[in-house]
Amino acid sequence: MEFTPAIQEPRPFDPGCQRYSSRHPFPPYRHIPGVTPHPIRDPAGHSFGVEESEIPYSSSPESWRTNESYLYGVDLYNFAYWWEAHEAWEGLWHQAEDDHRLFLQGLIQVSAALIKYHQRMLRPLRSLSTAARSKLTEVHTRLGPAAETYMGIDLNEFLSRLNAFFAPFYADPVSEEVYRFPAVNPQIHLSF
C-alpha cells in the first residue's frame, strides 16, 4: 500500500548529531522531487546558478578526512538533505573507480531510498534500499575483515542499522506507523 506523499520537509533522525564539515552552510530547504523547486534547474531553486565546483572534489578514498565534498555529503545526509547529499557524492562518484565507486553509489542509493521513505513511495524505497545495501555489502565483502572501516564508516555497523531500518518496509502491509516511528536511526557515524 502506498501513502500520500508528505508535504513537509524531511526531518533529521537526530537533529543534534555531529557535523563533519562546518565550512559549508546547509541549503535553505530540503529538496523533495515534485514538491519543491528543483535546486539546480528551477530559477527559484536553492542552487540555481551556483557553480558546481564550489566544493573541490578529491578522487582518493584515502583522503576522506580532508575531502570536503564527501564530508559535506555526510552532513547533508545526516540532516535529511538526502537529495543534496546525493548530489554532493555524485561528483565524487563520477571520478571514482572500483570499490570506491561502488561504495559511493551505495551511499547515493541509500539517500534516494530515504527520499522515497519520506514520500511514502514503497516500491522505489524497496528497490533503491535493496540495491544500495547490496553494493555496500559487496564493498564490505571485498575489503574483508582487515578493512572493516571504509572512508570512516564502520560498514558492518552501518549495514546492520540500514537492514534494521529498511526491514519493516518489506512486510505486507506496511502501516503508517512504520514510516512515523522507524526501528533504528540510519545515520552515518564517521570514525576519525
ChimeraX attribute file (.defattr): number of C-alpha atoms within 10 A of each C-alpha:
attribute: neighborCount
match mode: 1-to-1
recipient: residues
	/A:1	11
	/A:2	13
	/A:3	13
	/A:4	8
	/A:5	15
	/A:6	13
	/A:7	11
	/A:8	12
	/A:9	16
	/A:10	20
	/A:11	13
	/A:12	17
	/A:13	15
	/A:14	13
	/A:15	10
	/A:16	9
	/A:17	14
	/A:18	14
	/A:19	15
	/A:20	18
	/A:21	19
	/A:22	12
	/A:23	9
	/A:24	14
	/A:25	10
	/A:26	14
	/A:27	14
	/A:28	9
	/A:29	15
	/A:30	22
	/A:31	22
	/A:32	24
	/A:33	13
	/A:34	8
	/A:35	13
	/A:36	17
	/A:37	18
	/A:38	17
	/A:39	22
	/A:40	15
	/A:41	12
	/A:42	13
	/A:43	12
	/A:44	12
	/A:45	17
	/A:46	19
	/A:47	17
	/A:48	14
	/A:49	12
	/A:50	10
	/A:51	9
	/A:52	12
	/A:53	9
	/A:54	9
	/A:55	15
	/A:56	12
	/A:57	17
	/A:58	18
	/A:59	17
	/A:60	14
	/A:61	20
	/A:62	13
	/A:63	12
	/A:64	17
	/A:65	16
	/A:66	11
	/A:67	20
	/A:68	21
	/A:69	25
	/A:70	28
	/A:71	24
	/A:72	24
	/A:73	26
	/A:74	26
	/A:75	27
	/A:76	27
	/A:77	25
	/A:78	26
	/A:79	23
	/A:80	25
	/A:81	26
	/A:82	29
	/A:83	21
	/A:84	25
	/A:85	25
	/A:86	23
	/A:87	17
	/A:88	24
	/A:89	21
	/A:90	20
	/A:91	20
	/A:92	23
	/A:93	21
	/A:94	12
	/A:95	13
	/A:96	19
	/A:97	15
	/A:98	8
	/A:99	18
	/A:100	20
	/A:101	19
	/A:102	20
	/A:103	26
	/A:104	26
	/A:105	23
	/A:106	24
	/A:107	25
	/A:108	25
	/A:109	23
	/A:110	25
	/A:111	26
	/A:112	21
	/A:113	26
	/A:114	24
	/A:115	22
	/A:116	21
	/A:117	23
	/A:118	23
	/A:119	23
	/A:120	19
	/A:121	18
	/A:122	18
	/A:123	16
	/A:124	16
	/A:125	23
	/A:126	18
	/A:127	12
	/A:128	20
	/A:129	28
	/A:130	18
	/A:131	16
	/A:132	26
	/A:133	22
	/A:134	15
	/A:135	21
	/A:136	23
	/A:137	18
	/A:138	16
	/A:139	21
	/A:140	21
	/A:141	14
	/A:142	11
	/A:143	14
	/A:144	11
	/A:145	10
	/A:146	6
	/A:147	13
	/A:148	17
	/A:149	18
	/A:150	19
	/A:151	22
	/A:152	17
	/A:153	16
	/A:154	17
	/A:155	21
	/A:156	16
	/A:157	14
	/A:158	19
	/A:159	19
	/A:160	13
	/A:161	18
	/A:162	20
	/A:163	16
	/A:164	16
	/A:165	17
	/A:166	23
	/A:167	13
	/A:168	16
	/A:169	20
	/A:170	12
	/A:171	10
	/A:172	8
	/A:173	10
	/A:174	15
	/A:175	14
	/A:176	12
	/A:177	8
	/A:178	14
	/A:179	16
	/A:180	10
	/A:181	9
	/A:182	15
	/A:183	14
	/A:184	14
	/A:185	16
	/A:186	22
	/A:187	19
	/A:188	20
	/A:189	18
	/A:190	16
	/A:191	11
	/A:192	8
